[in-house]
Amino acid sequence: MNPPNRRQFLHSAAGAAVLTGGAFSPWLRAQEAPAKKYRTALIGSGWWGMNILRVAIEDGAVDVVALCDVDADELEVSADEVESLTGTLPAIYKDYREMLGKERIEIAIISTPDHWHALQGIACIEAGAHVFVEKPTGHTIRESRAMVKAARAHDRVVQVGMHRRIGPHHVSGMKFLKDGGAGEIGMIRAFAHSVGGPEAPTPNEPVPDNLDWDLYCGPAPMRPFNKRIHPGGFRNYLDFANGILGDWGVHWLDQILWWSDEKHPRKISSMGGRPVRGPVVLNEKEQTSDSPDHQIVTYEFDKFTAVWEHRRFGGNEAEKSKVGCYFYGTKGTFHMGWRDGWTFYPNDGKEIVHEDPKFDDEKDGHNVPPLWRDFIECIEQKRLPVADVEIGHLATNMSLLGMISQRLGRSVEWDGESETFPGDEEANKLLRRDYRAPWEYPV
Ligand SMILES: NC(=O)c1ccc[n+]([C@@H]2O[C@H](COP(=O)([O-])OP(=O)(O)OC[C@H]3O[C@@H](n4cnc5c(N)ncnc54)[C@H](O)[C@@H]3O)[C@@H](O)[C@H]2O)c1
């Protein structure tokens, strides 16, 4: 027998044991057996969706009744893993609409490519489910806002997968900043850097038998299938996602909104391109990705300026940290990081203050268990979760506003109350996009 490939391994019980450290996390051990088990479905049973589902199963408040994915291979391995973890084989579906019609779903987890989040989120909410949806909350601003509206109209709890709202070092770091530990803060720089080089076009391929490519593309344009896109690579294709800014940006730009209690910037300006990865190619024979390989976005707020910066090349130790936010204050510089916790560098030469991170899962370095627990408690106590859909929407807007400015090649002025660009019809057009029939843009 051939050894399992990466995805088979990640979906196997052995992989699950490695990913979870083979032990229950400290948050979970402290809990008592939950009173109710919610009929739960996962839509998008790829890498991250299964990460969330494992957490939900360990937490104990779910009955996993259904899995939905357009990739039959993903479904099969995921369903087998659910059976090995729970003793029950869930029903499997390719089409979420059929699943919602046949199953009575109380909780839906959505971890599909970004262009599906709002559409599927709204369908699940309208079907009566509480939703744990991955960030970003939309591929365009209006569909994200439509999901917020649906959540409120149907009184459902919607938690967005922004675990950096609840991770222990984020919480303590925010307290340090909000208590004035760094003094008056006038500027923040959020960033994500990695290594990389030029990108050669990859040949397109026939759609694999196990994949429904039409249903993968859904409302997005149908482009030729390419193995760089699925699994995981959709992030780098603007039909399905919004590059690094729409991916990493949501987490780190959200830290700025959290610290400042601001809801939106008033002016946004983006520059960037693909000088290293090279020109965008898309034809019947081959294609490249099309998201910027670097981008610098400035956000003007009333009392401070924020900068987003990403590079998919030249990520190294020279700048100490590859992801995070620097908050520049009158008392010193504060770095909110990921695996490196947070660190404060005082101006006055006093000792550096540092706090290590704490993760339920060292390998993935995330804090999904407390986020999941908060979600369940909010359903039970009928209150808003820590990463409520409105919070996720505002963080998503930060990324999408940067992308709108990038597409237009100029700065834009944003009225966050009406969520429009006053007097700027060219920019307002980019608040939505045309969907491929028969999909309809949500209002
Ligand atoms: N919060 C975090 O820290 C974090 C971390 C990783 C990923 N994510 C998010 O999770 C999402 C998934 O990312 P991933 O890395 O697991 O991608 P992935 O490609 O591994 O998984 C996505 C799955 O969705 C399936 N899919 C596509 N269209 C579908 C449809 N119409 N219906 C049902 N299934 C469909 C694909 O076949 C695939 O199996 C992304 O939105 C990403 O931003 C969040």
The ligand as an ORCA input file, in Angstrom:
! r2SCAN-3c Opt
* xyz 0 1
  N      -9.140     31.334     10.537
  C      -7.984     30.876     10.103
  O      -6.949     31.033     10.732
  C      -7.948     30.108      8.819
  C      -6.888     29.265      8.537
  C      -6.914     28.546      7.342
  C      -7.964     28.707      6.457
  N      -8.983     29.544      6.762
  C     -10.119     29.730      5.824
  O     -10.741     28.487      5.584
  C     -11.274     28.455      4.275
  C     -10.859     27.152      3.595
  O      -9.450     27.110      3.438
  P      -8.643     25.724      3.235
  O      -7.212     26.047      3.331
  O      -9.210     24.690      4.120
  O      -9.013     25.380      1.708
  P      -9.220     23.935      1.055
  O      -9.110     24.134     -0.414
  O      -8.333     22.931      1.694
  O     -10.714     23.574      1.450
  C     -11.838     24.188      0.845
  C     -12.819     23.072      0.520
  O     -14.033     23.653      0.040
  C     -14.526     22.811     -0.994
  N     -15.522     23.534     -1.801
  C     -15.343     24.392     -2.817
  N     -16.529     24.829     -3.274
  C     -17.471     24.232     -2.510
  C     -18.885     24.283     -2.490
  N     -19.581     25.020     -3.348
  N     -19.546     23.522     -1.581
  C     -18.881     22.722     -0.716
  N     -17.520     22.640     -0.688
  C     -16.844     23.374     -1.580
  C     -13.286     22.382     -1.738
  O     -13.506     21.240     -2.522
  C     -12.307     22.144     -0.594
  O     -12.350     20.807     -0.157
  C     -10.784     29.712      3.596
  O     -11.795     30.673      3.529
  C      -9.675     30.241      4.474
  O      -9.580     31.652      4.479
  C      -9.000     30.236      7.925
*
